[in-house]
Amino acid sequence: MGVLPVAAVQLDIVWENPTANLAHAAILVQEAANAGARLVVLPEMFATGFSVNYPSLKEGACPSGGVPATSGREEKLLTRHLC
């Protein structure tokens, strides 16, 4: 059986700011991947700052229900490293 390098990422979350949270997470995911992680675990609801105020987040939501929209750079990085 092979080894699966795993990284748990902890980050300061900005309340109801998916763009800022994803930008910060993208940096940390890249660092973990560069260090050899094949699986990176992020905090639950990290992108929204644990907010359930959906109307204020609607514009930042991905139509497919996946990762919220970003400038594109963060989404490309996250989808490249996420399965």
C-alpha positions in Angstrom: 0.0 0.0 0.0 1.4 3.4 -0.9 1.8 6.6 1.2 -0.6 9.5 0.7 1.0 12.8 1.9 -1.6 14.9 3.6 -1.6 18.5 4.8 -4.1 20.2 7.1 -4.4 23.9 6.4 -5.5 26.4 9.0 -6.1 30.0 8.0 -7.5 33.3 9.3 -10.9 33.5 7.7 -12.5 36.8 6.6 -16.2 36.9 7.4 -18.4 36.7 4.2 -15.5 37.4 1.9 -15.0 34.3 -0.4 -12.6 36.2 -2.7 -10.2 37.0 0.1 -10.6 33.6 1.7 -9.9 31.7 -1.5 -6.9 33.9 -2.4 -5.4 33.1 1.0 -6.3 29.4 0.7 -4.8 29.2 -2.8 -1.4 30.4 -1.4 -1.5 27.8 1.4 -2.7 25.0 -0.9 0.2 25.8 -3.3 2.7 25.8 -0.4 1.4 22.4 0.7 1.5 21.0 -2.8 5.0 22.3 -3.2 6.0 20.5 0.0 4.6 17.2 -1.4 1.0 17.1 -0.2 -1.3 15.1 -2.4 -4.4 15.8 -0.2 -4.9 19.2 1.4 -7.7 19.6 4.0 -9.2 23.0 4.5 -11.6 24.1 7.4 -15.3 23.6 6.8 -17.0 26.6 5.2 -13.6 28.4 5.0 -14.6 30.3 1.9 -17.6 32.1 3.5 -16.2 32.5 7.0 -18.8 30.2 8.5 -21.6 32.5 7.3 -25.0 31.1 6.3 -26.2 34.5 5.0 -26.7 33.1 1.5 -28.1 36.3 -0.2 -24.9 38.2 0.5 -22.8 35.4 -0.9 -24.9 34.6 -4.0 -22.7 36.7 -6.3 -19.7 34.8 -5.2 -21.2 31.4 -5.6 -20.2 29.1 -8.4 -23.2 28.2 -10.7 -22.2 24.6 -10.4 -22.4 24.7 -6.6 -18.6 24.2 -6.4 -15.8 26.7 -5.5 -17.0 30.3 -5.3 -15.9 32.5 -8.2 -12.6 34.3 -8.0 -10.5 36.3 -10.3 -9.8 33.0 -12.0 -6.2 32.5 -10.7 -7.3 31.1 -7.4 -9.9 28.9 -8.9 -7.4 27.5 -11.4 -4.9 26.7 -8.6 -7.5 25.1 -6.4 -9.0 23.0 -9.1 -5.6 21.9 -10.3 -4.8 20.6 -6.8 -8.3 19.4 -5.8 -9.8 16.2 -7.0 
